[in-house]
Amino acid sequence: MLDDRAKLLLKTLVERYIAEGQPVGSRTLSRASGLELSPATIRNVMSDLEELGLIASPHTSAGRIPTARGYRLFVDTMLTTQREQFTHPSLAADQPQRVIANAANLLSSLSQFVGVVMAPRRTSVFRQIEFLRLSDRRLLVIIVSPDGDVQNRVIFPETDYSQSQLVEASNYINSHFAGLSIEQVRDRLKSEMDQLRGEIASLMQAAVEVSSEIMTEGQDDVVISGERNLLAVTDFSSDMGQLRRAFELFEQKAQLMRLLDVSSKGAGVRIFIGGESQVVPFEDLSIVSANYEVDGQVVGTLGVIGPTRMPYDRMIQIVDITSRLVTNALSHRK
């Protein structure tokens, strides 16, 4: 356990390092902490903190920097946040894809780091299906989800349907199956096939298959904004190897999905510090994340990815505000 003096010195060291990006020496700590301690006493405390693995001494400097374990202790027990008044645009109640893209941009612009948003899972339930005849044996299938999300797909059936047949098929589907999942519709169609005319039955089967493809494709996608912001971060611009590894992470969306999926397991804003676990595999990257909801149900995760030397208090507020904006925009769309 750390005594109050050691905690204050560690807190001061982390805050100075986050603000300035330079190893913090004993003399600087003595002035910044407000403690009337001799440089020798401070050096002894620093030595104890280093033995505990909370700080480290770069070989190029006599000062100290926080380790992942030191950041974790700071974030969990010493971090205080002061509410800032952020100037941010509201997220209009719009198509979910646009809300998600705008949220990623907002996270990036407010943080000046990388904004990431895990898109909500598409529901397999539909509200309405319509067919539009484009030309001979070429149809547009339009699928509307309960929340108003519109997807479409061109299909090429073997039969050349008239527009009246297409209207009949869509009316039948919408009156009998609206509100059911695609799987339920598929099962119902199997049992009702004999009661339907052959050409209408095959058209509805085609619609169900297309709907199933649309509902599942691109699920759990990750929207990323502001990768180039890392070029301006001193921690990365001075080490191209670190920067390259960071960009590789953004290219491997499957890995980002795993990171966000882990962060979705808890409530509130969560912080993952690089190097402290396998959750964030890069020592110089941290993630501040939070869930967002639709009508009270958690449907996705968003966050900011930046250097471990980030102003965590500000990032917490940015992520918290954005998650509330997304929740509000997706829950109150008309």
N, C-alpha and C positions, 0 to 999 in steps of 0.2 A: 504493500500500500504506500502511496505517496503522501507525504505531509503537505500542508497547505503551501509552504514555500516552494516545494518542488513542482506542485501543480501550477502555481502562478508563473514560474519561470518557463515551464513547458508551454503553457498557453501563450505567453508572450513570444516565445521563440517561434511557435507555429504561425501566429498572426503576423509577425515580422517577415517570416520567410514567404508566406502567401503574398504579402503586399509588395515585397521587394525582389524576391527570387534569388537572394544572395545568402550564403551561409552566415549565421548569426554568431557574433563573437561575445565574449564575456562582458566587455565594456558596454556594448550596445544593450545587452540584456539588463545590465545594472541600471542604465538610464531609463530604458523603456518600462521596466517592471515597477519602478518606484520603490524598490526595496533598498534599504541602506545596507548593502552587503559589499564586502571587499571582493575584488576580482578573484582572489584565491578561493573564497567561499563559493562563489558562483561556479568556478571551474570544478570544485569538488562535487557540487550538485549535478553539473553537466556530466561528470564522469559516472555518477550513479545512474543517471537517466540513460546514458549510453550502454551501461552494463545491462540495463533492463530491456534494451532493444527498442527504446522509444525515440532515440535520436542517433545520428551517425555523423562522423567527421570525414568529409571528402578529403582525399589525399592532397588536393590542391589548396586547401584552406585550413586555417586554424579554427574557423567557426564550425557550427553544427547545423544540420538540417533534420527535419522530421523523417522518420521511417513510416512505413505503412501502419505499423502498430501504434506509432505516436499520433498519426492522423486519426486513427480509429478512436483512441482514448480522448483526443481533443473533440471529435465530432460527437461522441456519445456522452461526455460528461462536462465539457467546458464551453461548448458552442452556444453563443447567445445571438439571437436575431433581433434586429431592429427593423420594424416595418418601413419599407421604402414605398414611395408613391411612383409606381411604374407607369409610364405613358405607353399604353399598348392599345391596338385596335381590338374591338370586340370581334368574336368569331360568329359570323352570321349563321343563323340556322339554314343550312344549305345541304347539298348532296354530301353524304358522309365522306366520300373521297376528297372533296374540296375542303371540308372541315379539317380532316387529318393533315392534308398538305399545308393548309394555313397554320395549323398548330405547330408543325415541324419548323416552318419558317419563323414563327413567333418565338419559339424556344431558342432558335439560333440567333435571331437578331437581338433579343434581350440579353442572352448570356454571352454572346460573341464567341461561343464554342459550337459544338455540333448538337443539333436538335434531332431526336429520333422519336418516332411514334409507331407503335405496333397497331396496325389497322384492326378494327373490330372484326370478329368472325362474322361472315355473312350468314344470315339465317337461312335455313333450308325451307322455310315457309314462304309461300307467295300469296299476294293479295289479288293479283290479276295477271292473266296471260292473254295476249292479243297476237293475231296473225295478220301480216300484211303481204299481199301478193306483189312481188317486185317484177317478175316476168315468168315465162314458162318454166315450171318446176324450180322456181327460185323464190323462197319465202323469207320474210323477216319475222322472227319470233321475238316479241317484246315481253319481258317479265318484270313485274313491279312487286317489290317486297313490301311487307307491312309498314316499314318505316319510309316508304316512298323512293327507295333506291331503284333506279331503272337500269336494267341490263338487256342487251339484245344480241341476237346471233342470226346469221343467214344460214338457212338449211336448204338442201337440194333433194326433196322427196322424189320418189319414183313416180308418183301420181301427180298429174297437173290439176290442182284444185282450183275451183272457181272461188271468187270472193265470197259468195253466199255460203259455200261450204266452210270456208275459213271462219266466217262469223258464227255459223252454227257450232263449230267445234269450240271456239273460244267461249261462247255463251254457255255451253254445256260444262266446260271445265270450271269456269268462274262461278257458276251457280251451284255446282255439286262439290267442288274440291277446294275452293278458296279458304285459306286459313289452315289447311292441312300441310304437313311436310311433304316434300317430294317423295319420300319413301312410302308414306301413307297413300299418296295418289297412285303410285306404281302398284301397290298391293290391291287397291280398290279397282283399278283398271283391269287387272288380271281376272278378278271375279265378275266384272261387268262386261267383259269383252263380247260375250255372245249376244248381249242385248243391244250392242251398238252396230251400226252399219260398218262394214269392213273398212271403207276408205276413211271414215271419221275416226275409227278406232286407231288405225295406223298413224294418223296425223297426231292424235293425242299422245300416242306412245313416243313419237318423235319429239314432241314438245317436252315431255317428261324427261327424256334423255338429255336434251339440250339444257333444260333447267338444272338438272343434276350437275352437269359439267360446269355451268356458269356459277352455281352456288359454291362449288368446291375449288374452282381454279383461283389461284391468287390469294387464297385464305392465309391469314396470319402474315401478310406482307408487312415489311418495315419501310416506312418513309423516312428518308434521311435528308437533312438540310444543313448546310454550313460547313462541310468538310474542309473547305479551303480556309476557314477561320484558323485552323491549326497551324497554317503556315506563318501566322503572326505571333504564335506562342513561342516565346524564347526557349522554353524547355524542349521543343521539338525542332525549331528552325536551326538550332545549333547541333542537332544530331539527326542526320538524314535517315539513319537506320531506324530510330524510334518513329520518325514520321512515316516511313515506309510501312512499318508494322501496323501503325494506326490506320492508314489508308487500306491496308489489306483486310483489316477487321470490317471496315464499312463495305468492302466489296463482297465479303462473305456474309451475306444476310442471314444465312442459316445460323451462324455463330451469334450474330446479334439477336436473333430470335430467342436463342437459348438464354442469353443474358437477361433479356426483358422478361422472359417467362419466369425465371427465378425471382426477379424483382417483383413480379405480380403476386407472389404468394403472401405478401404482407399488406397491412393497411397503412395509410398515410404515406409520407415521403420517406424513401429509403435511400441509403447511401452505401455504395460499394466502392471500396478503395483498392486500386490496383496493387497487386503484390501480396495482399493479405490472405488471399484464398484463390481457389480455382474459378471463382465466379467471374472475376475480371483478370484475364490471363496476361495483361500488360502492366508492368510495374508503374509506368508513368501515366496511366489513364484511370480516371474514376468516373462512376456513373451516379447521378442523382435522379431518382425515378419516383413515379407515383402512378397509381391506377386511375382510370377514368370510367365513368358509368353511363349507362343509358337506362333511364327510368328505374334507378336503384340497383341495377345489376352491373357488376364489373364486366366490361367487355374488352378492355385493352389496357396497355401501359404506354407511358411516354416518359421522356427524360432528357437530360443533358449529359453529353459525354465530353469530358475535358481533361486537362492535366490534373494530377493529384494536387498540385499547387493551385487550386481554384478557391475563390471566395465562397465557401460552402454556405454561409448564411444567406448570401444573395441568391445562390442557385436554388436553395430550398424554397425561397419565396417565389422565384420564377416558375419552378416546376409545379408548386402548389397552385398558383394562380392559373397556369395554363390548363392543368387538369380540371379545375373548376369551370373554366371557360368551355372546354371541350364537352364536359358533362352537360352543361347548360345548353350548348348549341345542338347536341345530338338528341337531347331529351325533349326539346321543345320545338323541333321542326314541325312545320305544318305539312 
